[in-house]
Amino acid sequence: MSSELTPADTADRVARAVLAVPGVHDLHGGVLGEVATYLPGRRVTGVRLREHDTQVHLVLSWGAPVTATTEAVRARVAEIVPGTVHVAVEDIAAPGEQADQHAVPEDEEEAP
């Protein structure tokens, strides 16, 4: 992670980047909701930041190509964090299902 970004900033940037990838329906917290970055007063579900790797757990949109979508997610996240990026597909959304609203803060200014 860049020394300029806090863990909260990094987790939020990762979540926004993942959700912007075509074919990603939502982030997924794992079987028991354990996949998250825990922050004071909140958590970023579906993104686990660790020292040498990052885990991203997804719900894909119906009909999204799995390999292409996960590769796109991995590439986008690798632009933000150092180390290995692990991507897990946890579920596929039903046809026509709308994504939940996310509590990921919007950037006021996107860092380069």
C-alpha positions in Angstrom: 0.0 0.0 0.0 1.2 3.5 -0.7 2.5 5.3 2.4 0.3 8.2 1.5 -2.9 6.2 1.8 -4.5 5.0 5.0 -5.9 1.5 5.2 -9.4 3.0 5.0 -8.4 5.0 1.9 -6.9 1.9 0.3 -9.8 -0.4 1.1 -12.3 2.2 -0.2 -10.3 2.6 -3.4 -10.0 -1.1 -4.0 -13.8 -1.6 -3.4 -14.6 1.2 -5.9 -12.2 -0.1 -8.5 -13.7 -3.6 -8.2 -17.3 -2.5 -8.4 -16.4 -0.5 -11.5 -15.3 -3.6 -13.4 -18.0 -4.8 -15.9 -19.4 -8.1 -14.8 -19.0 -7.4 -11.1 -22.4 -7.4 -9.4 -21.2 -6.9 -5.8 -18.6 -7.6 -3.2 -19.1 -10.6 -0.9 -18.2 -11.0 2.7 -17.6 -14.8 2.6 -19.6 -17.5 4.3 -19.7 -15.9 7.7 -19.0 -12.3 6.7 -15.3 -12.7 7.6 -13.9 -11.3 4.4 -13.5 -7.6 5.2 -11.2 -4.8 6.1 -12.1 -3.7 9.6 -11.9 0.0 10.3 -13.0 2.2 13.2 -16.8 2.3 13.1 -17.2 0.4 9.8 -15.8 -2.3 7.6 -15.3 -2.7 3.8 -16.9 -6.0 3.1 -15.4 -8.3 0.4 -11.9 -6.7 0.6 -9.2 -8.0 3.0 -6.0 -6.1 3.0 -2.9 -7.9 4.3 0.7 -7.0 4.4 1.8 -9.1 1.3 -1.5 -9.8 -0.4 -5.1 -8.6 -0.9 -8.2 -10.8 -1.1 -11.3 -9.7 -3.0 -14.5 -11.8 -2.9 -17.1 -11.2 -5.6 -20.6 -11.7 -6.7 -20.6 -11.7 -10.5 -23.4 -10.5 -12.7 -25.4 -13.1 -14.5 -23.7 -14.0 -17.8 -20.4 -12.3 -17.0 -17.4 -14.2 -18.2 -15.7 -15.5 -15.1 -12.1 -15.6 -16.2 -12.1 -12.3 -18.0 -13.9 -10.6 -15.1 -11.6 -11.9 -12.4 -8.5 -11.1 -14.5 -9.9 -7.5 -14.9 -10.5 -7.3 -11.2 -7.0 -8.6 -10.4 -5.4 -6.1 -12.8 -7.3 -3.1 -11.3 -6.6 -4.0 -7.7 -2.9 -4.6 -8.6 -2.7 -0.9 -9.7 -3.7 0.1 -6.1 -2.0 -2.4 -3.8 1.4 -4.2 -3.8 1.7 -8.0 -3.6 -0.5 -10.8 -4.8 -4.2 -10.2 -5.5 -6.4 -13.2 -4.8 -9.9 -13.1 -6.4 -12.6 -15.4 -5.3 -16.0 -15.7 -7.0 -18.5 -16.5 -4.2 -21.8 -16.2 -6.1 -23.5 -15.3 -9.3 -26.4 -12.9 -9.2 -29.8 -14.0 -10.6 -30.8 -12.5 -14.0 -32.1 -9.0 -13.5 -31.1 -8.8 -9.8 -30.1 -5.3 -8.7 -26.8 -4.8 -6.7 -27.1 -3.6 -3.1 -26.2 0.0 -2.4 -22.6 0.3 -1.1 -21.3 2.3 1.8 -18.0 3.0 0.1 -17.3 6.7 0.4 -16.8 8.6 -2.9 -13.5 10.2 -3.5 -13.5 13.9 -3.4 -10.3 13.8 -5.4 -9.0 10.7 -6.9 -5.2 10.3 -6.3 -3.1 9.6 -9.4 
